[in-house]
Amino acid sequence: MKKRAHGPAFFCLTMDCLVYLFMFYKQPSIEFFGVIFETPMTAFTDVLVTVVCWYAYYQLRKINGDPVIKRYLLIYFASMGFATLVGGIMGHALIHYFNLYFKIPGWFTSMLSIAFIERACIVKARPFISNTTATIFSVLNIVELLTFMVLSFSTLNFLFVEFHTAYGFAVVVFSFSIFLYRRTRNRGNKLFIFAVIASAPAAIFFMSGIGIGPWFNHVDISHVFMMISAWLFYQGSKYMIADSPSTNG
């Protein structure tokens, strides 16, 4: 009969498991026809996020409804798809041939996309909030975008892109979606809430370094949750656009 692990032995085993999980695995590069591809799985999962976003863009173009919300959400999916494509190719796969400044186009485009989905939620809420509140959030929408763009460019630190995304999703999209769902019971707002919740693990895995191994590290796992979040935003966008047209731009 086997004895159950306990005491120091069990503690050491647990710590070994935690050390194994909390590792920032460096993903090996591969060479193909003389071209070196860095972090190939990370680049691949980035491109998968692009596929989801551009598929959403293509499908949402066919839906008739609120023209203002539709325009903002189409820009969101188109720009986020471009950002993850640039990030996957220039920011990861071919970073060996470029410097850090080549990451900026992808960073800026992703920040712009977040600003547009923020704007969509603000516009959707206009009939239910005061003009002053709407104006404040509309101005903040621009101010915070420009602020984090300057900070990310001047420091070349992706952390400011994450801060911008966290503010846009958690403070604006999530809060306005809860507010709107309570007022309208629109399924699109409910799906937006789930989309923001699904994006939270992406940030947690990215910052914590929790990975399965070098070929599926913390960044790759983060991209999987980004895909899930993008898909939920797409499903919610169908209801957001099909809802009655907005009267405010």
Phi and psi restraints in degrees (value plus and minus 20) as a CYANA .aco file:
   2 LYS   PHI     -97.9   -57.9
   2 LYS   PSI     121.9   161.9
   3 LYS   PHI    -106.2   -66.2
   3 LYS   PSI     122.6   162.6
   4 ARG   PHI     -93.8   -53.8
   4 ARG   PSI     116.7   156.7
   5 ALA   PHI     -85.2   -45.2
   5 ALA   PSI     113.6   153.6
   6 HIS   PHI    -171.3  -131.3
   6 HIS   PSI     152.0   192.0
   7 GLY   PHI      43.1    83.1
   7 GLY   PSI    -165.2  -125.2
   8 PRO   PHI     -77.3   -37.3
   8 PRO   PSI     -56.4   -16.4
   9 ALA   PHI     -83.6   -43.6
   9 ALA   PSI     -64.4   -24.4
  10 PHE   PHI     -85.5   -45.5
  10 PHE   PSI     -58.9   -18.9
  11 PHE   PHI     -82.1   -42.1
  11 PHE   PSI     -64.0   -24.0
  12 CYS   PHI     -84.7   -44.7
  12 CYS   PSI     -60.5   -20.5
  13 LEU   PHI     -82.4   -42.4
  13 LEU   PSI     -63.1   -23.1
  14 THR   PHI     -83.1   -43.1
  14 THR   PSI     -63.7   -23.7
  15 MET   PHI     -84.0   -44.0
  15 MET   PSI     -58.5   -18.5
  16 ASP   PHI     -81.8   -41.8
  16 ASP   PSI     -60.2   -20.2
  17 CYS   PHI     -84.8   -44.8
  17 CYS   PSI     -61.3   -21.3
  18 LEU   PHI     -86.8   -46.8
  18 LEU   PSI     -60.9   -20.9
  19 VAL   PHI     -82.3   -42.3
  19 VAL   PSI     -59.0   -19.0
  20 TYR   PHI     -84.2   -44.2
  20 TYR   PSI     -59.6   -19.6
  21 LEU   PHI     -94.9   -54.9
  21 LEU   PSI     -64.4   -24.4
  22 PHE   PHI    -108.8   -68.8
  22 PHE   PSI      47.2    87.2
  23 MET   PHI    -150.4  -110.4
  23 MET   PSI     113.1   153.1
  24 PHE   PHI    -104.4   -64.4
  24 PHE   PSI      63.6   103.6
  25 TYR   PHI     -82.4   -42.4
  25 TYR   PSI     110.6   150.6
  26 LYS   PHI    -107.9   -67.9
  26 LYS   PSI     100.6   140.6
  27 GLN   PHI    -101.9   -61.9
  27 GLN   PSI     111.1   151.1
  28 PRO   PHI     -85.6   -45.6
  28 PRO   PSI     132.8   172.8
  29 SER   PHI    -110.8   -70.8
  29 SER   PSI     142.2   182.2
  30 ILE   PHI    -148.3  -108.3
  30 ILE   PSI     136.8   176.8
  31 GLU   PHI    -139.2   -99.2
  31 GLU   PSI     112.4   152.4
  32 PHE   PHI    -156.8  -116.8
  32 PHE   PSI      94.2   134.2
  33 PHE   PHI      32.7    72.7
  33 PHE   PSI      21.7    61.7
  34 GLY   PHI      62.1   102.1
  34 GLY   PSI     -23.4    16.6
  35 VAL   PHI    -119.5   -79.5
  35 VAL   PSI     108.0   148.0
  36 ILE   PHI    -108.9   -68.9
  36 ILE   PSI     107.1   147.1
  37 PHE   PHI    -132.1   -92.1
  37 PHE   PSI      93.0   133.0
  38 GLU   PHI    -100.4   -60.4
  38 GLU   PSI     133.4   173.4
  39 THR   PHI      12.7    52.7
  39 THR   PSI      42.2    82.2
  40 PRO   PHI     -80.0   -40.0
  40 PRO   PSI     -58.8   -18.8
  41 MET   PHI     -88.7   -48.7
  41 MET   PSI     -57.0   -17.0
  42 THR   PHI     -84.3   -44.3
  42 THR   PSI     -62.7   -22.7
  43 ALA   PHI     -83.3   -43.3
  43 ALA   PSI     -61.1   -21.1
  44 PHE   PHI     -83.7   -43.7
  44 PHE   PSI     -65.3   -25.3
  45 THR   PHI     -88.2   -48.2
  45 THR   PSI     -50.3   -10.3
  46 ASP   PHI     -81.9   -41.9
  46 ASP   PSI     -65.6   -25.6
  47 VAL   PHI     -84.6   -44.6
  47 VAL   PSI     -53.5   -13.5
  48 LEU   PHI     -83.6   -43.6
  48 LEU   PSI     -57.0   -17.0
  49 VAL   PHI     -82.9   -42.9
  49 VAL   PSI     -59.5   -19.5
  50 THR   PHI     -79.8   -39.8
  50 THR   PSI     -64.0   -24.0
  51 VAL   PHI     -79.7   -39.7
  51 VAL   PSI     -65.2   -25.2
  52 VAL   PHI     -82.1   -42.1
  52 VAL   PSI     -65.9   -25.9
  53 CYS   PHI     -84.1   -44.1
  53 CYS   PSI     -64.5   -24.5
  54 TRP   PHI     -94.0   -54.0
  54 TRP   PSI     -49.2    -9.2
  55 TYR   PHI     -84.6   -44.6
  55 TYR   PSI     -62.9   -22.9
  56 ALA   PHI     -81.1   -41.1
  56 ALA   PSI     -63.4   -23.4
  57 TYR   PHI     -78.8   -38.8
  57 TYR   PSI     -66.9   -26.9
  58 TYR   PHI     -82.7   -42.7
  58 TYR   PSI     -63.3   -23.3
  59 GLN   PHI     -91.9   -51.9
  59 GLN   PSI     -58.4   -18.4
  60 LEU   PHI     -89.3   -49.3
  60 LEU   PSI     -44.3    -4.3
  61 ARG   PHI     -81.1   -41.1
  61 ARG   PSI     -45.9    -5.9
  62 LYS   PHI    -102.1   -62.1
  62 LYS   PSI     -32.0     8.0
  63 ILE   PHI    -108.3   -68.3
  63 ILE   PSI     112.3   152.3
  64 ASN   PHI    -113.8   -73.8
  64 ASN   PSI     126.1   166.1
  65 GLY   PHI     139.9   179.9
  65 GLY   PSI    -161.1  -121.1
  66 ASP   PHI     -81.8   -41.8
  66 ASP   PSI      90.5   130.5
  67 PRO   PHI     -88.7   -48.7
  67 PRO   PSI     -53.1   -13.1
  68 VAL   PHI     -91.4   -51.4
  68 VAL   PSI     -70.3   -30.3
  69 ILE   PHI     -82.0   -42.0
  69 ILE   PSI     -60.5   -20.5
  70 LYS   PHI     -80.2   -40.2
  70 LYS   PSI     -64.5   -24.5
  71 ARG   PHI     -82.0   -42.0
  71 ARG   PSI     -66.6   -26.6
  72 TYR   PHI     -83.7   -43.7
  72 TYR   PSI     -62.2   -22.2
  73 LEU   PHI     -92.1   -52.1
  73 LEU   PSI     -54.3   -14.3
  74 LEU   PHI     -83.8   -43.8
  74 LEU   PSI     -60.9   -20.9
  75 ILE   PHI     -84.4   -44.4
  75 ILE   PSI     -59.2   -19.2
  76 TYR   PHI     -77.8   -37.8
  76 TYR   PSI     -72.4   -32.4
  77 PHE   PHI     -89.2   -49.2
  77 PHE   PSI     -58.7   -18.7
  78 ALA   PHI     -85.4   -45.4
  78 ALA   PSI     -65.3   -25.3
  79 SER   PHI     -93.3   -53.3
  79 SER   PSI     -57.0   -17.0
  80 MET   PHI     -86.3   -46.3
  80 MET   PSI     -57.1   -17.1
  81 GLY   PHI     -83.1   -43.1
  81 GLY   PSI     -61.7   -21.7
  82 PHE   PHI     -85.4   -45.4
  82 PHE   PSI     -61.9   -21.9
  83 ALA   PHI     -82.2   -42.2
  83 ALA   PSI     -63.9   -23.9
  84 THR   PHI     -92.5   -52.5
  84 THR   PSI     -49.4    -9.4
  85 LEU   PHI     -87.3   -47.3
  85 LEU   PSI     -67.8   -27.8
  86 VAL   PHI     -83.2   -43.2
  86 VAL   PSI     -61.1   -21.1
  87 GLY   PHI     -82.9   -42.9
  87 GLY   PSI     -60.4   -20.4
  88 GLY   PHI     -87.9   -47.9
  88 GLY   PSI     -61.2   -21.2
  89 ILE   PHI    -103.9   -63.9
  89 ILE   PSI     -77.5   -37.5
  90 MET   PHI    -105.9   -65.9
  90 MET   PSI     -50.0   -10.0
  91 GLY   PHI    -105.3   -65.3
  91 GLY   PSI     -38.7     1.3
  92 HIS   PHI    -148.4  -108.4
  92 HIS   PSI     -89.7   -49.7
  93 ALA   PHI     -77.3   -37.3
  93 ALA   PSI     -66.6   -26.6
  94 LEU   PHI    -130.3   -90.3
  94 LEU   PSI       0.4    40.4
  95 ILE   PHI     -80.1   -40.1
  95 ILE   PSI     -43.7    -3.7
  96 HIS   PHI     -79.2   -39.2
  96 HIS   PSI     -46.8    -6.8
  97 TYR   PHI    -120.6   -80.6
  97 TYR   PSI     -22.8    17.2
  98 PHE   PHI    -148.9  -108.9
  98 PHE   PSI     150.5   190.5
  99 ASN   PHI    -123.3   -83.3
  99 ASN   PSI    -199.2  -159.2
 100 LEU   PHI     -82.2   -42.2
 100 LEU   PSI     -46.5    -6.5
 101 TYR   PHI     -85.0   -45.0
 101 TYR   PSI     -40.8    -0.8
 102 PHE   PHI     -94.8   -54.8
 102 PHE   PSI     -28.5    11.5
 103 LYS   PHI     -99.3   -59.3
 103 LYS   PSI     -41.6    -1.6
 104 ILE   PHI     -78.1   -38.1
 104 ILE   PSI     -65.4   -25.4
 105 PRO   PHI     -75.5   -35.5
 105 PRO   PSI     -61.9   -21.9
 106 GLY   PHI     -87.1   -47.1
 106 GLY   PSI     -61.0   -21.0
 107 TRP   PHI     -82.2   -42.2
 107 TRP   PSI     -69.5   -29.5
 108 PHE   PHI     -83.7   -43.7
 108 PHE   PSI     -60.3   -20.3
 109 THR   PHI     -86.8   -46.8
 109 THR   PSI     -58.5   -18.5
 110 SER   PHI     -86.2   -46.2
 110 SER   PSI     -58.1   -18.1
 111 MET   PHI     -87.0   -47.0
 111 MET   PSI     -58.0   -18.0
 112 LEU   PHI     -84.9   -44.9
 112 LEU   PSI     -58.9   -18.9
 113 SER   PHI     -84.3   -44.3
 113 SER   PSI     -60.8   -20.8
 114 ILE   PHI     -82.2   -42.2
 114 ILE   PSI     -59.6   -19.6
 115 ALA   PHI     -81.8   -41.8
 115 ALA   PSI     -55.4   -15.4
 116 PHE   PHI     -94.3   -54.3
 116 PHE   PSI     -54.9   -14.9
 117 ILE   PHI     -93.5   -53.5
 117 ILE   PSI     -50.3   -10.3
 118 GLU   PHI     -80.0   -40.0
 118 GLU   PSI     -69.1   -29.1
 119 ARG   PHI     -79.9   -39.9
 119 ARG   PSI     -59.1   -19.1
 120 ALA   PHI     -80.3   -40.3
 120 ALA   PSI     -62.6   -22.6
 121 CYS   PHI     -89.4   -49.4
 121 CYS   PSI     -58.2   -18.2
 122 ILE   PHI     -84.3   -44.3
 122 ILE   PSI     -65.6   -25.6
 123 VAL   PHI     -83.6   -43.6
 123 VAL   PSI     -60.7   -20.7
 124 LYS   PHI     -82.5   -42.5
 124 LYS   PSI     -49.9    -9.9
 125 ALA   PHI    -107.9   -67.9
 125 ALA   PSI     -28.0    12.0
 126 ARG   PHI     -74.0   -34.0
 126 ARG   PSI     -61.1   -21.1
 127 PRO   PHI     -84.4   -44.4
 127 PRO   PSI     -34.3     5.7
 128 PHE   PHI    -133.3   -93.3
 128 PHE   PSI     -20.7    19.3
 129 ILE   PHI    -147.5  -107.5
 129 ILE   PSI     145.0   185.0
 130 SER   PHI     -92.2   -52.2
 130 SER   PSI     138.3   178.3
 131 ASN   PHI     -81.5   -41.5
 131 ASN   PSI     -55.2   -15.2
 132 THR   PHI     -84.0   -44.0
 132 THR   PSI     -66.2   -26.2
 133 THR   PHI     -82.9   -42.9
 133 THR   PSI     -63.5   -23.5
 134 ALA   PHI     -82.3   -42.3
 134 ALA   PSI     -61.6   -21.6
 135 THR   PHI     -85.8   -45.8
 135 THR   PSI     -62.8   -22.8
 136 ILE   PHI     -78.7   -38.7
 136 ILE   PSI     -68.6   -28.6
 137 PHE   PHI     -89.5   -49.5
 137 PHE   PSI     -51.8   -11.8
 138 SER   PHI     -87.3   -47.3
 138 SER   PSI     -59.6   -19.6
 139 VAL   PHI     -90.1   -50.1
 139 VAL   PSI     -64.1   -24.1
 140 LEU   PHI     -79.9   -39.9
 140 LEU   PSI     -53.4   -13.4
 141 ASN   PHI     -76.5   -36.5
 141 ASN   PSI     -58.7   -18.7
 142 ILE   PHI    -103.7   -63.7
 142 ILE   PSI     -63.0   -23.0
 143 VAL   PHI     -81.9   -41.9
 143 VAL   PSI     -67.6   -27.6
 144 GLU   PHI     -88.1   -48.1
 144 GLU   PSI     -52.7   -12.7
 145 LEU   PHI     -83.0   -43.0
 145 LEU   PSI     -71.1   -31.1
 146 LEU   PHI     -84.9   -44.9
 146 LEU   PSI     -58.1   -18.1
 147 THR   PHI     -82.0   -42.0
 147 THR   PSI     -69.8   -29.8
 148 PHE   PHI     -91.6   -51.6
 148 PHE   PSI     -47.8    -7.8
 149 MET   PHI     -84.4   -44.4
 149 MET   PSI     -65.6   -25.6
 150 VAL   PHI     -83.1   -43.1
 150 VAL   PSI     -64.7   -24.7
 151 LEU   PHI     -84.3   -44.3
 151 LEU   PSI     -63.0   -23.0
 152 SER   PHI     -87.8   -47.8
 152 SER   PSI     -56.9   -16.9
 153 PHE   PHI     -91.5   -51.5
 153 PHE   PSI     -62.0   -22.0
 154 SER   PHI     -92.9   -52.9
 154 SER   PSI     -47.1    -7.1
 155 THR   PHI    -125.9   -85.9
 155 THR   PSI     -35.5     4.5
 156 LEU   PHI      34.0    74.0
 156 LEU   PSI      19.5    59.5
 157 ASN   PHI    -134.6   -94.6
 157 ASN   PSI      99.7   139.7
 158 PHE   PHI     -86.7   -46.7
 158 PHE   PSI     -35.4     4.6
 159 LEU   PHI     -77.7   -37.7
 159 LEU   PSI     -54.8   -14.8
 160 PHE   PHI     -92.2   -52.2
 160 PHE   PSI     -48.4    -8.4
 161 VAL   PHI     -86.6   -46.6
 161 VAL   PSI     -60.3   -20.3
 162 GLU   PHI     -85.0   -45.0
 162 GLU   PSI     -61.3   -21.3
 163 PHE   PHI     -79.8   -39.8
 163 PHE   PSI     -62.9   -22.9
 164 HIS   PHI     -83.8   -43.8
 164 HIS   PSI     -62.9   -22.9
 165 THR   PHI     -84.0   -44.0
 165 THR   PSI     -62.4   -22.4
 166 ALA   PHI     -82.0   -42.0
 166 ALA   PSI     -63.9   -23.9
 167 TYR   PHI     -84.0   -44.0
 167 TYR   PSI     -67.8   -27.8
 168 GLY   PHI     -81.9   -41.9
 168 GLY   PSI     -65.3   -25.3
 169 PHE   PHI     -96.9   -56.9
 169 PHE   PSI     -71.2   -31.2
 170 ALA   PHI     -95.7   -55.7
 170 ALA   PSI     -65.4   -25.4
 171 VAL   PHI    -101.6   -61.6
 171 VAL   PSI     -63.9   -23.9
 172 VAL   PHI    -115.7   -75.7
 172 VAL   PSI     -84.8   -44.8
 173 VAL   PHI     -80.9   -40.9
 173 VAL   PSI     -68.7   -28.7
 174 PHE   PHI     -84.3   -44.3
 174 PHE   PSI     -68.5   -28.5
 175 SER   PHI     -84.6   -44.6
 175 SER   PSI     -65.9   -25.9
 176 PHE   PHI     -87.9   -47.9
 176 PHE   PSI     -54.3   -14.3
 177 SER   PHI     -86.7   -46.7
 177 SER   PSI     -61.1   -21.1
 178 ILE   PHI     -83.1   -43.1
 178 ILE   PSI     -65.8   -25.8
 179 PHE   PHI     -79.5   -39.5
 179 PHE   PSI     -66.4   -26.4
 180 LEU   PHI     -89.5   -49.5
 180 LEU   PSI     -57.3   -17.3
 181 TYR   PHI     -85.3   -45.3
 181 TYR   PSI     -57.6   -17.6
 182 ARG   PHI     -86.0   -46.0
 182 ARG   PSI     -52.1   -12.1
 183 ARG   PHI    -102.8   -62.8
 183 ARG   PSI     -60.0   -20.0
 184 THR   PHI    -134.8   -94.8
 184 THR   PSI     -39.5     0.5
 185 ARG   PHI      39.1    79.1
 185 ARG   PSI       6.0    46.0
 186 ASN   PHI     -91.5   -51.5
 186 ASN   PSI     109.1   149.1
 187 ARG   PHI     -82.9   -42.9
 187 ARG   PSI     -47.9    -7.9
 188 GLY   PHI     -81.6   -41.6
 188 GLY   PSI     -61.9   -21.9
 189 ASN   PHI     -84.2   -44.2
 189 ASN   PSI     -58.5   -18.5
 190 LYS   PHI     -83.7   -43.7
 190 LYS   PSI     -62.0   -22.0
 191 LEU   PHI     -88.4   -48.4
 191 LEU   PSI     -52.8   -12.8
 192 PHE   PHI     -84.0   -44.0
 192 PHE   PSI     -58.6   -18.6
 193 ILE   PHI     -80.8   -40.8
 193 ILE   PSI     -66.5   -26.5
 194 PHE   PHI     -84.5   -44.5
 194 PHE   PSI     -54.7   -14.7
 195 ALA   PHI     -84.9   -44.9
 195 ALA   PSI     -61.3   -21.3
 196 VAL   PHI     -86.9   -46.9
 196 VAL   PSI     -61.8   -21.8
 197 ILE   PHI     -81.0   -41.0
 197 ILE   PSI     -60.4   -20.4
 198 ALA   PHI     -87.3   -47.3
 198 ALA   PSI     -46.5    -6.5
 199 SER   PHI     -97.8   -57.8
 199 SER   PSI     -40.0     0.0
 200 ALA   PHI     -80.7   -40.7
 200 ALA   PSI     -66.5   -26.5
 201 PRO   PHI     -79.8   -39.8
 201 PRO   PSI     -48.4    -8.4
 202 ALA   PHI     -79.7   -39.7
 202 ALA   PSI     -64.9   -24.9
 203 ALA   PHI     -88.7   -48.7
 203 ALA   PSI     -58.8   -18.8
 204 ILE   PHI     -83.6   -43.6
 204 ILE   PSI     -67.7   -27.7
 205 PHE   PHI     -85.0   -45.0
 205 PHE   PSI     -61.2   -21.2
 206 PHE   PHI     -81.8   -41.8
 206 PHE   PSI     -64.0   -24.0
 207 MET   PHI    -102.8   -62.8
 207 MET   PSI     -48.9    -8.9
 208 SER   PHI    -102.9   -62.9
 208 SER   PSI     -44.4    -4.4
 209 GLY   PHI      62.9   102.9
 209 GLY   PSI      -7.2    32.8
 210 ILE   PHI     -92.0   -52.0
 210 ILE   PSI     100.5   140.5
 211 GLY   PHI    -162.1  -122.1
 211 GLY   PSI     144.0   184.0
 212 ILE   PHI    -105.7   -65.7
 212 ILE   PSI     -51.9   -11.9
 213 GLY   PHI     155.6   195.6
 213 GLY   PSI    -199.0  -159.0
 214 PRO   PHI     -82.5   -42.5
 214 PRO   PSI     -45.9    -5.9
 215 TRP   PHI    -114.6   -74.6
 215 TRP   PSI     -19.5    20.5
 216 PHE   PHI    -175.1  -135.1
 216 PHE   PSI      55.8    95.8
 217 ASN   PHI    -109.0   -69.0
 217 ASN   PSI    -187.0  -147.0
 218 HIS   PHI     -81.9   -41.9
 218 HIS   PSI     -54.1   -14.1
 219 VAL   PHI     -90.7   -50.7
 219 VAL   PSI     -60.8   -20.8
 220 ASP   PHI     -82.5   -42.5
 220 ASP   PSI     -64.6   -24.6
 221 ILE   PHI     -82.5   -42.5
 221 ILE   PSI     -60.3   -20.3
 222 SER   PHI     -78.4   -38.4
 222 SER   PSI     -61.3   -21.3
 223 HIS   PHI     -86.2   -46.2
 223 HIS   PSI     -52.4   -12.4
 224 VAL   PHI     -82.5   -42.5
 224 VAL   PSI     -64.3   -24.3
 225 PHE   PHI     -88.9   -48.9
 225 PHE   PSI     -50.5   -10.5
 226 MET   PHI     -84.0   -44.0
 226 MET   PSI     -59.0   -19.0
 227 MET   PHI     -83.4   -43.4
 227 MET   PSI     -63.4   -23.4
 228 ILE   PHI     -82.5   -42.5
 228 ILE   PSI     -64.1   -24.1
 229 SER   PHI     -82.3   -42.3
 229 SER   PSI     -64.6   -24.6
 230 ALA   PHI     -82.2   -42.2
 230 ALA   PSI     -58.9   -18.9
 231 TRP   PHI     -85.7   -45.7
 231 TRP   PSI     -61.1   -21.1
 232 LEU   PHI     -87.3   -47.3
 232 LEU   PSI     -57.8   -17.8
 233 PHE   PHI     -83.1   -43.1
 233 PHE   PSI     -59.0   -19.0
 234 TYR   PHI     -82.9   -42.9
 234 TYR   PSI     -66.9   -26.9
 235 GLN   PHI     -81.8   -41.8
 235 GLN   PSI     -61.1   -21.1
 236 GLY   PHI     -88.5   -48.5
 236 GLY   PSI     -54.3   -14.3
 237 SER   PHI     -83.4   -43.4
 237 SER   PSI     -51.9   -11.9
 238 LYS   PHI     -80.3   -40.3
 238 LYS   PSI     -60.4   -20.4
 239 TYR   PHI     -97.5   -57.5
 239 TYR   PSI     -54.8   -14.8
 240 MET   PHI     -84.0   -44.0
 240 MET   PSI     -61.5   -21.5
 241 ILE   PHI     -93.6   -53.6
 241 ILE   PSI     -62.1   -22.1
 242 ALA   PHI     -89.7   -49.7
 242 ALA   PSI     -34.2     5.8
 243 ASP   PHI     -87.5   -47.5
 243 ASP   PSI     150.1   190.1
 244 SER   PHI     -77.1   -37.1
 244 SER   PSI     123.1   163.1
 245 PRO   PHI     -78.9   -38.9
 245 PRO   PSI     123.6   163.6
 246 SER   PHI    -101.2   -61.2
 246 SER   PSI     137.0   177.0
 247 THR   PHI    -126.2   -86.2
 247 THR   PSI     -21.5    18.5
 248 ASN   PHI    -142.9  -102.9
 248 ASN   PSI     121.2   161.2
